[in-house]
Amino acid sequence: MIEVHSLTKTYGTGAAATPVLRDVGFTVAAGEIFAVVGPSGAGKSTLAQCLNLLERPTSGTVVIGGQDLTALPESQLRSARRRIGTVFQASSLLRRRTAAENVALPLEYLGVTKGETRARVAELLDRVGLADKACHYPHQLSGGQRQRVGIARALALRPKVLLSDEATSGLDPEATAQYLELLRDVRDELDLAVVLITHEMDTIVRVADSAARLDHGVLAEQGALVDLLTAPASVLGEALRAAGPAATAPSGQATVRLTYDTAVPADWLSRVTLETGAAVALLSASVQAVGGVTVGTVTIGVDDGALTRVLGAARALGLRTDTAAREAVAA
């Protein structure tokens, strides 16, 4: 577990003082993934550096397993930092060291014997699915593979907390999905408290148990993911709802994405249903008014036998079907 209380970070003094974090507080239990999201300049990077004590907070506490790391002198802090494993943006691997040698770094600094280090490195690379890449250098690995090596290295000293600092930034969708799956797996297997710092809303929806929105150094809101998603007044919940993956239609139905192409009547769904006699399920929607015109996309579920009729009626009302839907109709 990690507990953060009244964390504040200010750069400079007097009239030149610039507060970056203000009274930040949250708790992440073992086995929980807690996401912190915010735009550039919100203070996410500073928060990450304060959590692993690469930056000393101006005030407040970071408590892991009941020990206040912020109260420790430098002589004891190095040892205490082992409780936090960090996966950085762009993996931060040393280019002249192989995957195995990069994972071994924390163990070497700790003075672990060569035999124990080899065994631990082999175990970790196997855990992240890269046992066959042990002798590869970073330039020989894909971005997703480099991040998996980063996870292995972060786990080398058996931490209680895993900090993922914008680790999916720049990864393609497939590599991102693999990274998030691995993050869930190691969380479950090792009962880790995970702090996921990101600017990607869809990443939060896919993996987090709880989330918070950082705005100008302040946690403007936080809570369990399901509570945020179902709270009408939540700014973060609204953003997460728009970013979340669409629901999948039941067996026997086609899932179709429709886009508002022209002025579409507000009652288009009921009109399509009445005209075609088909049952149409609304699975998800992201719709808004811009300049007095309704724009956005919706995803619907339609019985296979009624798909052609429904899409024809929807197009007549100003909705555009995607390529997959057009191909399904043509077939």
N, C-alpha and C positions, 0 to 999 in steps of 0.2 A: 504494500500500500504506500502511496505517496500523498502527503497532506501539505498543501500550500496555504499559508496564512498571511494576509495583508502584505503581499509582496509588492515592493515599490523599488523602482530603479530610476535614478535621476543622474544625468550627466552634467557636469559643471557645477558651479556654486554661485550663490548670490544672484545678481541680476541676469547672469548668463546661464542659470540653471535650466535644464530642459528635462522635464519629467517624461519618461517613456512608458513606464508601467505605474499604475496607480491602484494600490490596495487590491491586488489580484488574489483571489482565494478559491480553491477547489480541492476536492478529495477524489482520488482514483483508487478503487479497491483492487485487490488481487483478482485477476481474471477479467478485468474490465478494460475496454478500449474507450478512452476519453479523447475526443477530437476538439482542437481549438482552431477556429477559422477566423479569417479577417483579411482585409485588403492589404496591399503593400503599404508599409508605414504604420500599420496598426500596433506593432510591437511584438510580432510573433518571434522574430529572430532573437530579440533581446530576452523574451520569456524563455526560449530554449536554452540560451546561454546561462540564464540565472538558475534554471532547473538543474542543470548538470554542474553548476558552480564554476563554469569557465569565466563567468562574470559574477562578482559578489553583488548581491542586491543591496540597495541603500538601506532598506529595512524590510522586515518581514522574515518568515521562516520557511524552509523546505525540510520536511520531516519524512524520513523513509524508515519504515520498520520501527517507529518510535524514537529514532535518533535525529536530532536537529542538526543537519549538516551545516547550516549557516552559522552555528555557534562554534564550530570546530576551528582550531588554528590550522595554518597551512600544513604543519607537520603531520596532522591527523587526517586532513581532508583528502589527500591523495589515496589513502586506503579506503576512505568512505565512499569515494567516487565509484568504486567498483560495483556499488549497488545499482548504478545507473548505466545501462548500455545505450549508446546513441548511434542511430543510423542517419548519416548526414545527406543533404542534397548532393547529387552527383557522386555519391558513395565515398569520395575522398580517399580512394585507394592509392597506395604508393606505386607509381608506374613501373619502377624497377624491381618490384617484388612480385612473386607469383601469388596466385589466389591463396595458396596454403601459407605462404610467408606473410601475407597481409593479415590473415586470421590469427597467426601466431604472435603478432606484435604485442598485444596486451600481456600475453603469457610470458614473453621474453622480458618485458619490463618488470614483471613481478618476480622473475627469477625462477620460474618453473623449470624443472629438468627437461632436457631434450626429449627423453622418452615419453614423459607425461605430456609434453607439448605436442608431439607427433600424434599421440593417441587422441588427444582432445581436438586437434585440428581435423583429423580424419572423421571423428564423430560429428563435428559441426558441419563440415562440407557435405557429408552424407545426409544430414538432417535437412539441409537447404537444397538438396538435389544436385550438387555439383561435385560429387566425388571424382568424376572423370575429368574435371577441369582444374584439379589441384595444381598442376604445373603450368597452367596458362597464365600469361601476364594480362593486366587489365585491358590493353588494347586488343587482345584476342577474344574478349568477352563482349557480349551484348550489354546494353544499358541495364536491362532487367537482371542479367547474370551478375553484373557488378554490384547491384543493390542487394542481391542475395548473399554475395560475399560480405557485404557490409553488415547484414543481419548476423551472419555467422561470427564475424569479428566482435560485434556488439554483445553477443552471448558468451564470449570466451570465458569471462570471469564470473559466470553464473549470477547475473544481476537480478534484482527484485523488480526493477522498473526498466522498461524499454521506451526510449524517446525516439520517435520517428520525426525528423525535422525536414519537412518538404521533400521526403524521400521519393515520392512518385513524380515530382516535377520533371518534365521533359521525357518521361517514359511514354511509349506508345500504349494504346488501350490493352493489348494482350499482355505486355510486360507489367502494366499496372495491376491487372486482374491477378496475375501470378504472384506479385508482391503482396497484395492484400490477402490472398488466400494463405500465403506463408505466414503473414503476420497473425492471422487468426489461429493458425495451427500452433505456432510457438506460444501464443498466449494461452491456448487451451492446455498444451502439453506441460508447460512450465509454470502455469498459474501466475503469469506476469501481470503487473499493472502497466498498461500501455498508454502513453501520451502521444497522440498523433497530431502534429502541427501541420496544417495544410491550408491552401486557398481553394481546393477543389471540392465543391459541394457534393458531386456525385460520389466521390471517394468516401465521404462521411456517411452517406446513406447506405453504402454497401458494407461498411465494416464497423462503424462505431456503435457503442452501447449508449453513450451520452455525448453531449457536445456543448460547446460554449462559443459565443461570438465576442471576439476582441475588437474593440472600437476605440482608437486613440488611447491605447494603453489601459482601457477599462474593460472588464468583462461585463458587457451590456446585458447579457442574458445567458443562462445555462440551464441544463436539465437533461433528463432521460430523453433519448431520441424520439421515442414514441410520443412523449408528452409535448415535445416541441412540434412534431409533425401534426398533432391534432389540436394545437392551440391557435385559434383564428388570429389573435393579435400578435403572434410571435413573428418578428422580422426574420429571424433565422429559420423558423419553421416554414415560412413562405418560400424562402430561397431553397430550402431542402426539398420541399414538395415539387418545385419546378425542376429540380435536378434529378430527382429520383427516377429509377427505371420504371417503365410502364408495366402494369400488371399483364399477365398472360391469360388469354382466353381459355375457357375450359376445353376439354377434348371434344372434337366435332365442330369447333368454331374456328374461324380464321381471325387472326389479330391484324387489324388494319390501322395504319396511321394516316390521318387526314389533316391537311393544312388549309387554313382560311385563305382563299385565293382572291376573292372579291368581297363585296358586302354580303354577309351571310345573315339570314334572319335568326333572331335569338331562339326561336322555337324549332330550329331545323331538325333536331333529333326526333321530336314527336311527329313532325311532318313526314319524315322519312319512314318512321315506323307505321304511321297510318296509311301512307301511300303504297308501301310494299307488303304490309301485313307480316313483316319479319320482326323477330325479337332482336333488338340491338342493345348490347351492353356497353355502357360507357366505362372504360377501364382506367383512363387517366386523361388529364387535360392541362394545358398551360395556355391560357387565353387572357388577353388584356386589350384595353381600348387605347389606341394611339391616334391622336388627332381626330377623335370621334369615330374612328374605324376600328372594328374588332379584328384583332389579328391573333395568330397562335396556332397551336396544333392540338389535336385530340387523338386518342387511340380507342378504337371500338372493337368489340367482339361480335362476330356475325356468323350465323349458321352457314356452313359451306354451300348448301343448296340455294341460299338467298343472297349470296355475295354479289352476284352480277346485278341484281335488281337494286340492292341497297347502294352500291357504289354509283350506279347510274343516277339514282335519285339524289344522292349527295352531291354529285358533280353539277346537277341541274340547279342546285341551291348555292353554288359558289365554292364548294369544297374541292380541293385537289387531292387525288390519291397519289401515294408514292409509287416508285417503280415496282416494288414487290407486289403491291396490290394490282397494278395494271397487268403485270405478268400472270397473276393468279386468275384474273378475269379472262385474259386471252386464252389461257389453257382450258 
